[in-house]
Amino acid sequence: MSFSDKIISFNNNHKIASHILFWFLLLLVQLSSSSYYNSDQVPFRNNLIGDGTNLLAQIPAAYFVAYFVVPRLVYKQKYYAAFVAFLIGSYVICVLSRIEVIYIEEPFYGRLHKPDETFIEILTDIPKLVYVYFFRIFSVAFIFMILKLLKDQQMVQKRTLWLEKEKAESELKLLKTQLNPHFLFNTLNNIYSLSLSNSPVTSASIARLSEILDYILYRCNSTFVPLSGEINLLDNYIGLEKLRYDNRLKVNFKITQQHDIQIAPLILLTIVENAFKHGAGNDAGNPEINIELYADNSQFRFTVVNSVYTKKNMNNNGNIGLSNLKQQLDLLYHGKHEIKTIHTDTLFTVSLNISLL
């Protein structure tokens, strides 16, 4: 957590204490400044009285601007009302500050107010109210307002990021709910075909599927998972498909893994499943699927090449898997990934590159 985040967190959890601390620190700053400029000519008691009474005017001015004028009028684009309210409010605060100086501060100093300055003159002496009181009072109010606006902006940004994260997680969950039934539908059809022919590998297929479901349902619910778990998932899936095709299907799975990195779950399965569905599933000859995986701390590469019997078959895939994959990648690796597909009359290639830096 950054220093600014710690300050904002303290302010949110201890609003009254943080405001008291702010004004106390401001008083210390003003006192140190007064002591420096007045040197030994003015007693510390007089500096404390002067800066203290000055603070009594700065506090309402700051809250008036930051909590009334800006949020209630400026944010609602009531600019004329905001301008009028600010003029009236600042005038009243400056007049009250002048009265406070005459009847509270100066008597503490032992000075008596000039009898020739009447109450009407106090109200109508605009130059004195502006040059002596307005700038001194509202300079602090504007600083207070800016600090509040910066805090509010940071809070809005954090909330926006939180909402975007929630939205992304909801979309990812939706994509997974679309993907998993799609995968189950294809796999159960395979097992159903084996059971109709009383194949001896039916029980082995069910065991493979059980391991796959255990991983999908219970081990990949987080945003990122270890790559080793995804590789095991692919091994089980490939083994399940090879049971169906026997020796007619040739699958080459080359793994170059320097580190067990974290990766988004099920994205690799989507590509491999697509290769089986549109390669091996539609090839009456001897289908072949070549899979290459490379991973280190900085990058991840995954390439799947499958044979096809017509280019038209791949162009008309209309599958859910790759479409969902592109959405999922854009949510999780926005600006850090590249996925390419290449069609030929005999081969279909999907290559995925992800920058992990």
C-alpha positions as CSV (number, residue, x, y, z in Angstrom):
1,M,0.0,0.0,0.0
2,S,1.4,3.4,-1.0
3,F,1.8,6.3,1.4
4,S,-1.2,8.1,-0.2
5,D,-3.3,5.0,0.1
6,K,-2.4,4.8,3.8
7,I,-3.5,8.4,4.3
8,I,-6.8,7.9,2.5
9,S,-7.4,4.7,4.5
10,F,-6.7,6.5,7.8
11,N,-9.0,9.3,6.7
12,N,-11.8,6.9,5.8
13,N,-11.4,4.9,9.1
14,H,-10.8,7.9,11.4
15,K,-12.6,10.9,9.8
16,I,-12.8,13.1,12.9
17,A,-9.3,12.3,14.1
18,S,-7.8,13.0,10.6
19,H,-9.5,16.4,10.3
20,I,-8.4,17.4,13.8
21,L,-4.9,16.3,12.9
22,F,-4.9,18.3,9.7
23,W,-6.0,21.6,11.4
24,F,-3.6,21.0,14.3
25,L,-0.7,20.6,11.8
26,L,-1.8,23.7,9.9
27,L,-1.8,25.7,13.2
28,L,1.7,24.5,13.9
29,V,2.8,25.6,10.4
30,Q,1.2,29.0,10.9
31,L,2.7,29.4,14.3
32,S,6.2,28.6,13.1
33,S,5.8,31.0,10.3
34,S,4.6,33.8,12.6
35,S,7.4,33.2,15.1
36,Y,9.9,33.4,12.3
37,Y,8.7,36.6,10.7
38,N,7.8,38.3,14.1
39,S,11.0,37.1,15.7
40,D,11.2,38.2,19.3
41,Q,9.1,41.4,18.7
42,V,5.8,39.6,19.3
43,P,5.3,37.2,22.3
44,F,4.4,33.6,21.5
45,R,1.1,34.1,23.3
46,N,0.1,36.8,20.8
47,N,1.1,34.6,17.9
48,L,-0.9,31.8,19.3
49,I,-4.0,34.0,19.7
50,G,-3.6,35.5,16.3
51,D,-3.1,32.3,14.4
52,G,-5.8,30.5,16.5
53,T,-8.5,33.1,15.8
54,N,-7.4,33.1,12.1
55,L,-7.9,29.3,12.1
56,L,-11.4,29.7,13.5
57,A,-12.2,31.5,10.2
58,Q,-10.3,29.2,7.9
59,I,-12.1,26.1,9.2
60,P,-15.7,27.1,8.2
61,A,-14.4,28.6,4.9
62,A,-12.7,25.3,4.0
63,Y,-15.8,23.1,4.8
64,F,-18.1,25.6,3.1
65,V,-16.2,25.4,-0.2
66,A,-15.3,21.7,-0.1
67,Y,-18.5,20.3,1.2
68,F,-21.2,22.7,0.0
69,V,-20.2,24.8,-3.0
70,V,-18.3,22.1,-5.0
71,P,-20.4,18.9,-4.4
72,R,-23.8,20.5,-4.2
73,L,-23.5,23.1,-6.9
74,V,-20.4,22.7,-9.1
75,Y,-20.8,18.9,-9.6
76,K,-24.5,19.5,-10.5
77,Q,-23.4,22.2,-13.0
78,K,-25.2,24.9,-11.2
79,Y,-22.4,27.3,-11.9
80,Y,-24.4,30.6,-11.4
81,A,-25.8,29.4,-8.1
82,A,-22.3,28.2,-7.0
83,F,-20.8,31.6,-7.8
84,V,-23.5,33.5,-6.0
85,A,-23.3,31.2,-3.0
86,F,-19.5,31.5,-2.9
87,L,-19.7,35.3,-3.0
88,I,-22.3,35.5,-0.2
89,G,-20.6,32.8,2.0
90,S,-17.1,34.3,1.6
91,Y,-18.4,37.8,2.4
92,V,-20.2,36.5,5.6
93,I,-17.1,34.6,6.7
94,C,-14.8,37.6,6.1
95,V,-17.1,39.9,8.1
96,L,-17.3,37.5,11.0
97,S,-13.6,37.1,10.9
98,R,-13.2,40.9,11.1
99,I,-15.7,41.1,14.0
100,E,-13.8,38.2,15.7
101,V,-10.5,40.1,15.4
102,I,-12.0,43.3,16.8
103,Y,-13.9,41.8,19.7
104,I,-11.8,38.7,20.6
105,E,-8.3,38.9,19.3
106,E,-7.4,42.5,19.8
107,P,-8.8,42.6,23.4
108,F,-6.5,39.7,24.2
109,Y,-3.6,41.8,22.9
110,G,-4.7,44.6,25.2
111,R,-5.6,46.8,22.3
112,L,-8.9,48.6,22.1
113,H,-10.9,48.8,18.9
114,K,-10.9,52.2,17.1
115,P,-14.1,53.9,18.1
116,D,-14.4,55.7,14.7
117,E,-14.8,52.3,12.9
118,T,-18.6,51.6,13.1
119,F,-20.3,48.3,12.4
120,I,-21.6,49.7,9.1
121,E,-18.0,50.5,8.1
122,I,-17.0,47.0,8.9
123,L,-19.7,45.6,6.6
124,T,-18.9,48.0,3.8
125,D,-15.1,48.2,3.9
126,I,-14.8,45.7,0.9
127,P,-11.1,46.4,0.1
128,K,-10.1,45.5,3.7
129,L,-12.3,42.4,3.7
130,V,-10.8,41.2,0.4
131,Y,-7.1,42.0,0.8
132,V,-6.7,41.5,4.5
133,Y,-9.2,38.6,5.2
134,F,-10.4,36.9,2.0
135,F,-7.0,35.8,0.7
136,R,-5.7,34.8,4.1
137,I,-8.7,32.7,4.9
138,F,-9.7,31.2,1.5
139,S,-6.1,30.3,0.4
140,V,-6.3,27.6,3.1
141,A,-9.9,26.7,2.0
142,F,-8.7,26.2,-1.6
143,I,-5.8,24.0,-0.5
144,F,-8.3,22.0,1.6
145,M,-10.7,21.7,-1.3
146,I,-7.9,20.5,-3.7
147,L,-6.8,17.8,-1.2
148,K,-10.4,16.7,-0.9
149,L,-10.8,16.6,-4.7
150,L,-7.6,14.6,-5.0
151,K,-8.8,12.1,-2.4
152,D,-12.3,11.8,-4.0
153,Q,-10.7,11.3,-7.4
154,Q,-8.4,8.5,-6.1
155,M,-11.4,6.9,-4.4
156,V,-13.4,7.0,-7.6
157,Q,-10.5,5.5,-9.5
158,K,-10.1,2.7,-7.0
159,R,-13.8,2.0,-7.1
160,T,-13.7,2.0,-10.9
161,L,-10.9,-0.5,-10.9
162,W,-12.8,-2.6,-8.4
163,L,-15.9,-2.5,-10.6
164,E,-13.9,-3.4,-13.7
165,K,-12.3,-6.3,-11.9
166,E,-15.7,-7.5,-10.7
167,K,-17.0,-7.2,-14.3
168,A,-14.0,-9.0,-15.7
169,E,-14.4,-11.8,-13.2
170,S,-18.1,-12.1,-13.9
171,E,-17.4,-12.3,-17.6
172,L,-14.7,-14.9,-17.1
173,K,-17.1,-17.0,-15.0
174,L,-19.7,-16.7,-17.8
175,L,-17.1,-17.7,-20.4
176,K,-16.2,-20.8,-18.3
177,T,-19.8,-21.8,-17.9
178,Q,-20.1,-21.7,-21.7
179,L,-16.9,-23.6,-22.1
180,N,-17.3,-26.5,-19.7
181,P,-20.7,-27.8,-20.9
182,H,-19.3,-27.5,-24.5
183,F,-16.3,-29.7,-23.5
184,L,-18.5,-32.1,-21.5
185,F,-20.9,-32.5,-24.4
186,N,-18.1,-33.6,-26.8
187,T,-16.4,-35.9,-24.3
188,L,-19.6,-37.6,-23.2
189,N,-20.5,-38.2,-26.9
190,N,-17.1,-39.9,-27.2
191,I,-17.7,-42.2,-24.2
192,Y,-21.3,-42.9,-25.4
193,S,-19.9,-44.1,-28.7
194,L,-17.4,-46.4,-26.9
195,S,-20.2,-47.8,-24.7
196,L,-22.4,-48.7,-27.7
197,S,-19.6,-50.9,-29.1
198,N,-18.9,-52.4,-25.7
199,S,-15.3,-51.2,-26.0
200,P,-12.9,-52.4,-23.3
201,V,-11.5,-48.9,-22.9
202,T,-14.8,-47.5,-21.8
203,S,-14.0,-47.7,-18.1
204,A,-10.6,-46.1,-18.7
205,S,-12.3,-43.3,-20.6
206,I,-14.6,-42.7,-17.6
207,A,-11.6,-42.6,-15.2
208,R,-9.9,-40.1,-17.5
209,L,-13.0,-37.9,-17.5
210,S,-13.3,-38.2,-13.8
211,E,-9.8,-36.7,-13.4
212,I,-10.6,-34.0,-15.8
213,L,-13.8,-33.0,-14.1
214,D,-12.1,-33.0,-10.7
215,Y,-9.6,-30.5,-12.0
216,I,-12.1,-28.3,-13.8
217,L,-14.6,-28.2,-10.9
218,Y,-12.3,-28.0,-7.9
219,R,-8.8,-27.0,-8.9
220,C,-9.1,-24.1,-11.4
221,N,-11.5,-21.7,-9.8
222,S,-8.9,-19.0,-9.4
223,T,-7.9,-16.5,-12.1
224,F,-4.5,-18.1,-12.5
225,V,-3.3,-21.6,-11.9
226,P,0.0,-23.4,-12.1
227,L,1.0,-24.5,-15.6
228,S,1.8,-28.0,-14.4
229,G,-1.9,-28.5,-13.6
230,E,-2.9,-27.4,-17.1
231,I,-0.3,-29.8,-18.6
232,N,-1.8,-32.7,-16.6
233,L,-5.2,-31.7,-17.8
234,L,-4.0,-31.8,-21.4
235,D,-2.4,-35.2,-20.9
236,N,-5.6,-36.6,-19.5
237,Y,-7.6,-35.1,-22.4
238,I,-5.2,-36.4,-25.0
239,G,-5.2,-39.8,-23.4
240,L,-9.0,-39.8,-23.5
241,E,-9.1,-38.9,-27.2
242,K,-6.4,-41.5,-28.0
243,L,-8.6,-44.2,-26.5
244,R,-11.2,-43.3,-29.0
245,Y,-9.0,-43.3,-32.1
246,D,-6.6,-46.1,-31.1
247,N,-3.5,-46.1,-33.3
248,R,-5.1,-44.2,-36.1
249,L,-4.5,-40.9,-34.4
250,K,-0.9,-39.5,-34.0
251,V,-0.4,-36.9,-31.3
252,N,3.0,-35.3,-30.6
253,F,3.2,-33.2,-27.4
254,K,6.5,-31.4,-26.9
255,I,7.0,-29.5,-23.6
256,T,9.9,-27.1,-22.8
257,Q,9.1,-25.8,-19.4
258,Q,11.8,-23.9,-17.5
259,H,9.5,-22.7,-14.7
260,D,6.1,-23.6,-13.4
261,I,4.5,-20.3,-14.2
262,Q,1.0,-19.2,-13.4
263,I,-1.5,-19.1,-16.3
264,A,-5.2,-18.6,-16.9
265,P,-7.1,-22.0,-16.6
266,L,-8.6,-23.9,-19.5
267,I,-7.2,-21.7,-22.3
268,L,-4.9,-24.4,-23.5
269,L,-7.6,-27.1,-23.4
270,T,-9.8,-24.9,-25.6
271,I,-7.1,-24.9,-28.3
272,V,-6.4,-28.6,-28.1
273,E,-10.1,-29.5,-28.0
274,N,-10.6,-27.4,-31.1
275,A,-7.8,-29.4,-32.9
276,F,-9.4,-32.7,-32.0
277,K,-12.9,-31.6,-32.9
278,H,-12.1,-30.1,-36.3
279,G,-9.0,-32.1,-37.1
280,A,-9.2,-35.7,-35.8
281,G,-13.0,-35.7,-35.6
282,N,-13.4,-34.9,-39.3
283,D,-10.4,-36.7,-40.8
284,A,-11.2,-40.1,-42.2
285,G,-7.6,-40.9,-42.8
286,N,-4.8,-40.8,-40.2
287,P,-5.2,-37.5,-38.4
288,E,-2.1,-35.9,-36.8
289,I,-1.9,-33.3,-34.1
290,N,1.4,-31.6,-33.1
291,I,1.5,-29.6,-29.9
292,E,4.4,-27.5,-28.7
293,L,4.6,-25.7,-25.3
294,Y,7.4,-23.4,-24.1
295,A,7.4,-21.4,-20.9
296,D,9.9,-19.4,-18.9
297,N,9.7,-16.4,-16.6
298,S,9.2,-13.9,-19.3
299,Q,7.1,-15.6,-22.0
300,F,4.8,-18.4,-22.8
301,R,4.3,-20.0,-26.3
302,F,1.7,-22.6,-27.3
303,T,1.3,-23.9,-30.8
304,V,-1.2,-26.6,-32.0
305,V,-1.1,-27.8,-35.6
306,N,-3.7,-30.3,-36.7
307,S,-4.4,-32.0,-40.1
308,V,-7.7,-31.2,-41.9
309,Y,-9.2,-32.8,-44.9
310,T,-10.6,-29.6,-46.4
311,K,-9.9,-25.9,-45.8
312,K,-13.7,-25.3,-46.0
313,N,-14.2,-27.4,-42.9
314,M,-12.0,-25.1,-40.8
315,N,-13.4,-21.9,-42.1
316,N,-16.9,-23.1,-41.2
317,N,-16.0,-24.1,-37.7
318,G,-18.6,-21.9,-35.8
319,N,-17.3,-23.2,-32.5
320,I,-17.8,-21.7,-29.1
321,G,-14.3,-22.5,-27.9
322,L,-12.0,-20.2,-29.9
323,S,-14.5,-17.3,-29.7
324,N,-14.6,-17.6,-25.9
325,L,-10.8,-18.0,-25.8
326,K,-10.2,-14.7,-27.5
327,Q,-12.5,-12.9,-25.1
328,Q,-10.9,-14.5,-22.1
329,L,-7.4,-13.6,-23.3
330,D,-8.4,-10.0,-23.9
331,L,-9.7,-9.8,-20.3
332,L,-6.7,-11.4,-18.6
333,Y,-3.8,-10.5,-20.9
334,H,-5.0,-7.3,-22.6
335,G,-2.1,-5.9,-24.7
336,K,0.2,-8.7,-23.6
337,H,-0.9,-11.6,-25.8
338,E,-1.1,-12.5,-29.5
339,I,-3.2,-15.4,-31.0
340,K,-2.9,-16.3,-34.6
341,T,-4.7,-18.9,-36.8
342,I,-3.4,-20.1,-40.1
343,H,-5.6,-22.1,-42.6
344,T,-4.3,-24.2,-45.4
345,D,-5.9,-27.0,-47.4
346,T,-4.3,-29.6,-45.1
347,L,-3.3,-27.9,-41.9
348,F,-4.9,-25.6,-39.3
349,T,-2.5,-23.8,-36.9
350,V,-3.3,-21.9,-33.7
351,S,-0.3,-20.1,-32.0
352,L,-0.6,-18.3,-28.8
353,N,2.1,-16.0,-27.4
354,I,1.8,-14.4,-23.9
355,S,4.2,-11.9,-22.4
356,L,4.6,-12.5,-18.7
357,L,6.6,-9.4,-17.9
